[in-house]
Amino acid sequence: MNMAGKFSCIAMGIVSVVAGFFGLARWWPLFVEFLKAAFPPILVLGGAIAVVAGVTAVRDEATLPGKAAPRKDTALPKDAV
């Protein structure tokens, strides 16, 4: 990308930030309502991800007690040592 393209990206970014601040100032009550409405679904999704991650970790620990043995496809051949 040439210098003019980089500067135009910076200028458009500045314009977007300024427009965003004006939009937040103008529609602040609606933005707060959106955050209030979005908070419970975010909690549900985050909790579901945490449960899945925990169940996966427990299942992996149960199937591979102690240290995991090296996989056959990644182990070095005996003559390479």
VOGU-3710 file (C-alpha; in Angstrom, 3 decimals, decimal comma):
1> mnmagkfsci> 0,000/0,000/0,000  1,392/3,393/-0,908  1,660/6,364/1,466  -1,532/8,014/0,181  -3,470/4,831/0,883  -2,044/4,591/4,404  -2,886/8,219/5,170  -6,400/7,799/3,797  -6,880/4,784/6,078  -5,717/6,857/9,056
11> amgivsvvag> -7,989/9,754/8,072  -11,006/7,465/7,664  -10,238/5,875/11,025  -10,171/9,286/12,712  -13,446/10,263/11,021  -15,017/6,970/12,159  -13,886/7,467/15,764  -15,243/11,032/15,844  -18,538/9,934/14,275  -18,748/7,104/16,797
21> ffglarwwpl> -18,303/9,478/19,718  -20,999/11,772/18,324  -23,269/8,774/17,866  -22,689/7,606/21,422  -23,359/11,090/22,757  -26,542/11,394/20,714  -27,925/7,904/21,383  -26,424/7,183/24,806  -29,703/5,971/26,382  -30,253/3,513/23,525
31> fveflkaafp> -26,652/2,319/23,812  -27,130/1,667/27,534  -30,347/-0,233/26,803  -28,486/-2,319/24,234  -25,802/-3,160/26,791  -28,473/-4,103/29,327  -30,173/-6,340/26,760  -26,924/-7,916/25,538  -25,500/-8,727/28,983  -27,577/-11,873/29,797
41> pilvlggaia> -26,939/-13,600/26,433  -23,230/-12,831/26,770  -23,255/-14,430/30,228  -25,080/-17,496/28,886  -22,658/-17,930/25,988  -19,604/-17,350/28,193  -20,889/-19,826/30,752  -21,581/-22,420/28,071  -18,053/-22,032/26,714  -16,644/-22,401/30,239
51> vvagvtavrd> -18,698/-25,557/30,860  -17,598/-27,119/27,575  -13,962/-26,270/28,291  -14,222/-27,731/31,798  -15,925/-30,925/30,648  -13,323/-31,360/27,921  -10,470/-30,868/30,404  -11,977/-33,379/32,849  -12,616/-35,903/30,079  -9,067/-35,547/28,769
61> eatlpgkaap> -7,664/-35,966/32,285  -9,810/-39,076/32,843  -8,774/-40,737/29,589  -5,064/-39,921/29,959  -4,106/-40,324/33,622  -0,716/-38,885/34,553  1,562/-37,743/31,797  0,388/-38,331/28,309  2,423/-40,839/26,358  4,073/-39,465/23,228
71> rkdtalpkda> 2,087/-40,014/20,104  3,476/-42,605/17,732  3,592/-40,222/14,781  5,685/-37,627/16,693  8,068/-39,934/18,571  11,648/-40,166/17,332  12,811/-43,482/15,894  15,090/-45,476/18,231  18,088/-45,176/15,895  17,789/-41,357/15,776
81> v> 18,767/-40,985/19,451
//
